[in-house]
């Protein structure tokens, strides 16, 4: 009887559909690998932009972080469409910059700012002040304003007290989507920015935030001088 089976060499080949599935799997693998490479490149560029922007903030006193990011992009010769780092990434880069280059000068400047902040918090103790921002977290530069959050049912009550005490201040423009009132007090060595929230806003603040917030007691403990060596009689 004639053997009508295909030759052994053909019998060992996979079905035609298997070739298509294999090619699709290879393409998917190559695409995933390229996506990972692209993602790493974006992360690397964001880190470089954050580092350069932090240096500009420290060395040139740029308060506009969006401007600092754009300048960093140009200095690095990156495309204008390059994804920019978040403000949280700039804060981390500032902390790294101070750790590497700040030394005692940064620690002394930060200590002065915190001492000034504590004095103002005590003056404004009626409004349950909390220190927030760079001076609280430690990434502040010598150009960074001190940021205090106060609690009041009516922001005008804070303004009335400031005026009664002869404190000059300016109301800052409201931020988009933010009902918080903001005031700026010109002071030295750092300006004082007041964010006035109502009790409900203070209570409903997200508890999972990693923002550093210092009360009067917490800041006083942080700025207290270390005890000196005990001398023997």
N, C-alpha and C positions, 0 to 999 in steps of 0.2 A: 504494500500500500504506500502511496506517495505521501511523504511528510509535508503537510501544507503549513506547518508552523514557520514564523519568520526566522531568519538567521539568528544565531545566538548573539551576535554583536548588536542587532537591533533590539532583541528582547531585553538587553541590559540597560537600554536607554530609558530615562524617566518619561512619563507622559508629557505631551506638549504643554499642558496647563501648568505643570510643575515648573517649567522654564520661566513662564510669565510670573509665577509666584516668587520664584527665586530672584528674578530681576527686580521685582517690586520691593522685596525685602532688602536687597542691596541698596536700592535708591533711598529707601526710608532710613537705613542705617547711615548712609553718607549724608543725608539731609540733617539728621539729628546731630551728627558729628559737627557739621558746618554751623548749625545753630548754636551748639555749645561754644564753638570757637568765636562766633560773632558775639555771643553773650559775654564771654570773657574779655573780648576786646572792648566792649561797651563799658564794662565794669572798670577795666584798666584806665580808659579815658576819663571816666567820671572821677576816679581817684586822683589822676594827674590834675584835672581841672580844679578839684577841691583843694589840693595842696598849693597850687599856684594862687588860687583865689584867697586862701587863708594868708599866704605871705603878703599879698596886696593889702588885705584888711589890716594886718599887723603893721607893716612898714609904711603904708601910705594913708592909713586911717580911713579907708573906704567904709562908709556906713551903709552904702547901698550894695548889698550882697549880689543882687542880680547884675549890677554893673561889674562887680568884681569877677563874677563867673564869665561874663562875655569877654572881658579883658583877658582872662586866663585862656579862653578858647583861641583868641587871636595870637597871644604870645606862644601858644603851643602849636600854631599853624594847623589847627584842626578845622574841619568844615563847620560852617555856621549852624548846620543842622544837627551837630553832635548833641546827644542827650546831656542835659546839665545835671549836676549833683543837687540833691535836696539841701535845704538849710541845715538839717540834722547832720548831713555829711560834712558841711562846712564847719559846724561846731566840733565834730570829731577831728577834723584836720587842724583846726585852731588849737585844740588840746594837744595834739601830736607836735605841732610847731612849738608851742610853749615848752613842752617836755624836752625837745631837742635843743632849742635855741634860747628859750626865755631865761633860764637860770634864776639867779637871785633877783635880778631886775624885775622879772615878771612877778615873782612872789611878793616883793615889796610893794609893787604897784597894786596888786590884787588886795593886799592887806590894807592899804590906804583906802581903796574903794569900799571894802567891807566895813572898815571903821566908820567911814562917812555914811554908809548905808544904815548902820546900826544907830547912829545919831539921829538920822531922819526918821527911822522907824520908831524910835522912842518919842520923838516930837509928834508923830502921827499915830500913837498907840491907840487912841480912841477908835480908830478905824480898822483895827486888827490887821496890821500890815504883814505881808509875806514877801520876802525877797525872792525874785525869780530871775531867769535869764543868765547871762554870762558871768556876772559877778557872783551869783549863787553857785553856778556849776563849776566855775574856775577857768573857763576859756576866754574870759574877757580880755580885751586889749586895753591899753592906756586911753584909748579913744571911746571905749564903750560906756554908754550911759547906765546908770543904776536903775533897775526896774523894780518897782514896788507895786504889789496888788493890794488894794484897799477894798473894804466892804462898807457899802452905804446904801440905804434905801433910796436916797436921792443924791446924785453926784454934786448937785448944787450946794449941798451942805458942806462938802469938802472944800469947794471953792470959797464959800463964805468964811470958813475957818482960816484958810490960807490968807485971804484978804484982810481979815481981822488981825492976823499976826504980822501983817506987812510983808508977806512972802509974794514976790512977783512970779507969775506963772502965765502960761499960754495954753489955750485949749487946742489940741491937735485935731486935724480933720478925722472924721469917723472912717473906719475901715469898712470895706465892702462886706456885707453880711455879718458885721460885728456890732452889737448894741452896746459894747463896753465904752465908757467915756475915758478919754486919755488926756492927761495934762502933762506939761513939761515945765519943770522948775530949773532955771539956770542956776547952777551951783558949781563950786570948785572943790576938788579937781574934776569931778564928773557931774554931768547933768543928771537930774532926777526925773524919771518918767513914771507917772502914776497911771495905773489901770484900775478904774473904779468899777467893781462889779456889785451886783446886789446879793443879798444872802442866798437866794435861790441859785444863782449862778455859782456861787462858792460851793454850795452843797452838792450841786449836780456836776461838778467837775469830774472828768473821767478819772477813775481811781487806778486804772492800769497804766497811766502815763508814767514814764520814767523821768519826768522833769524834776529837777532839784528845786525844792521849795523850803525856805528857811524862815522860821518864826523869829521873833525877837530873842527868845531863849536859846534857840538853836544857833543863831548867828553870834550871840554873846559867848556861847561856849566855844564856838569855832575861832573867835578872835581873841579869846582870853590868852594872856601870855603864859607860856609854860613856866612852871615853878623852877626857880633856880636851885643850884646845889645847896644842900643843907650844910651849914658850917658847924664844925664841932667846937664846943666850948673849950 
